[in-house]
Each structure stands twice: as C-alpha cells, then as structure tokens.
Amino acid sequence: MKRVGMIGLGEMGLPMAKNLVRRGFEAVGFDLRGDPCRALAQAGGHAATTAAEAARLADAVVVMVRTPAQAEQVVLGEDGVLAQAKPGATVIVMSTIGVGPMRRLGTAAREREFPFLDAPVSGGRARAEDGTLTIIVGAAPKDLAPALPVLEAMGSQIEHVGDVGAGTAVKMANQVLLTVSFLAAREVAAMAETTGVPIERLWEVLKTCTGTTWVVEHWSTARTWIESDQTGKATLDILVKDTGLALDFARDSGVPARLLPLAAQMIQELTRQIGG
C-alpha cells in the first residue's frame, strides 16, 4: 500500500496524515476546512477537494471524523468511500463511533468486498504527532496483515483484539475508565484540600498506592487537557459523546451498568459548567 486517503484532518487526523507522509506514503487528505488541507500539502501530502477525491485510487482509506453520523455519511454516502474507492481498497475507520455504527459500516464494506478495519486510537494529540498512538483493531486477520504498515506509520502499539466491533468495544472501555477516573480525581482532590494536604503531595503519595491511575500520575496534564481551555472543552465534549455511546451499547447488549449512567450524567454536567 502506497497511496492513503485520509478523510478528516482535525486535531488527530492531521498529525496522523503527516506521519504517513514522513513514513513514505502518498497521503491525500480531505477536510471541510481549508487550513488543515493546506497544512498537509505544506508537509508534503496532497489536498483533495472532496472526500470522493481522497478515496479514489487510494490503496487504503482512513476515516477520522468526529461523530457516527459523519462516519456513516463519509463511508456510505452517494459520493462516499464505498462508492468511490477502487475495488479491494482497505477501509480503516479510526473514529470512535460506537459498536453498532462500526459494525454497520463493516458489514456494508464486506458486502462490497472491501477489507475493513475497526481501528480507534488512544493517546491524544501529542502521541498522534509523535506517531506513538495505541491503535485498537477489530478486523479479520487477513484484512489486518496488509494494512499493518499504514497503522505502524501512525501508532507504535497495534493491538488486534478480535473482529469488527471488538476494537471499538475496547476503546469504549478506555473512555469509560478515563471518565470515571477523572471525575473521581476531582472529588478526592477537593477532599484532601479541605484537610490541608497540598494537592501535589496528594498525587505524590497516591502514585505509590493501589488506587493510582493515569489521571493521578499525569494530573497536571490531564486537568489542562480536559478542562482548562478550548482544547479541553473539546475533550470534554468527546468524553460526553463516548460515554453516551458506551451507555447505548450497554443498554443494547443487556449489560448491567449502574456506574456508567452516573458517570455519563456527571461528565455532561461538568461540560455545561465549563462551557463545552
């Protein structure tokens, strides 16, 4: 695979596309906004004027849009990936869109004989820029093998966890744990401060204890990333979306979930307070 179409050049998609260029791929990107397209072109890639143009002639097409509705339009629309990509091109959906929508896209792709990868990512913008993302893959082994060089250009940890839907299920698990950990950390920080324990000392001790989490170990980064500025507000919006998708999946699957609805409600409330 040498030519890769990248549809969605946002906070994650643009650095991922730039890493494809650095690793020797011909990256053809499309975004509704002009600035990211120009940035990709300046980095040595090519700017497409439509999603169809990005998909056409590509050996693999990566979809990195924000919502389930956007992903379905990009993949299934009249001028979408399945209508425009060359026969046999690999379709890689890296957006976090929920298990049900991902399975629908996978079924549609396979019905038209396109190899399909459910491949959401974790790591945030910094790791997207470094090319060190964790990429969680749900796919048939025969579909994954030819696409590995593309994934390895964007991530350092490629984890194959099952067939289509499994990758998204694992990503949902991560997002739920991240959300719960962040909400809990905010509360225990307030508890400690009322007793006069400096917050820096709290995290220093908790890092050595059994309750530590990524949020505890990276509190300053996590708090800034999640709630301090415009980027943080966008991150909170993503957590609202993802916990909602996880809740939908739990309900559809009949999985008992008592903590998840509360976490989804609390992250919504925090987002409203901050203005996301």
C-alpha positions, 0 to 999 in steps of 0.5 A, a space after each residue: 500500500 502506497 497511496 492513503 486517503 485520509 478523510 478528516 484532518 482535525 486535531 488527530 487526523 492531521 498529525 496522523 496524515 503527516 506521519 504517513 507522509 514522513 513514513 513514505 506514503 502518498 497521503 491525500 487528505 480531505 477536510 471541510 476546512 481549508 487550513 488543515 488541507 493546506 497544512 498537509 500539502 505544506 508537509 508534503 501530502 496532497 489536498 483533495 477537494 472532496 472526500 470522493 477525491 481522497 478515496 479514489 485510487 487510494 490503496 487504503 482509506 482512513 476515516 477520522 471524523 468526529 461523530 457516527 453520523 459523519 462516519 456513516 455519511 463519509 463511508 456510505 454516502 452517494 459520493 462516499 468511500 464505498 462508492 468511490 474507492 477502487 475495488 479491494 481498497 482497505 477501509 480503516 475507520 479510526 473514529 470512535 463511533 460506537 459498536 453498532 455504527 462500526 459494525 454497520 459500516 463493516 458489514 456494508 464494506 464486506 458486502 462490497 468486498 472491501 477489507 475493513 478495519 475497526 481501528 480507534 486510537 488512544 493517546 491524544 494529540 501529542 502521541 498522534 504527532 509523535 506517531 506513538 498512538 495505541 491503535 485498537 483493531 477489530 478486523 479479520 486477520 487477513 484484512 489486518 496483515 496488509 494494512 499493518 504498515 499504514 497503522 505502524 506509520 501512525 501508532 507504535 502499539 497495534 493491538 488486534 483484539 478480535 473482529 469488527 466491533 471488538 476494537 471499538 468495544 475496547 476503546 469504549 472501555 478506555 473512555 469509560 475508565 478515563 471518565 470515571 477516573 477523572 471525575 473521581 480525581 476531582 472529588 478526592 482532590 477537593 477532599 484532601 484540600 479541605 484537610 490541608 494536604 497540598 494537592 501535589 503531595 496528594 498525587 505524590 503519595 497516591 502514585 505509590 498506592 493501589 488506587 493510582 491511575 493515569 489521571 493521578 500520575 499525569 494530573 497536571 496534564 490531564 486537568 489542562 487537557 480536559 478542562 482548562 481551555 478550548 482544547 479541553 472543552 473539546 475533550 470534554 465534549 468527546 468524553 460526553 459523546 463516548 460515554 453516551 455511546 458506551 451507555 447505548 451499547 450497554 443498554 443494547 447488549 443487556 449489560 448491567 451498568 449502574 456506574 456508567 449512567 452516573 458517570 455519563 450524567 456527571 461528565 455532561 454536567 461538568 461540560 455545561 459548567 465549563 462551557 463545552 
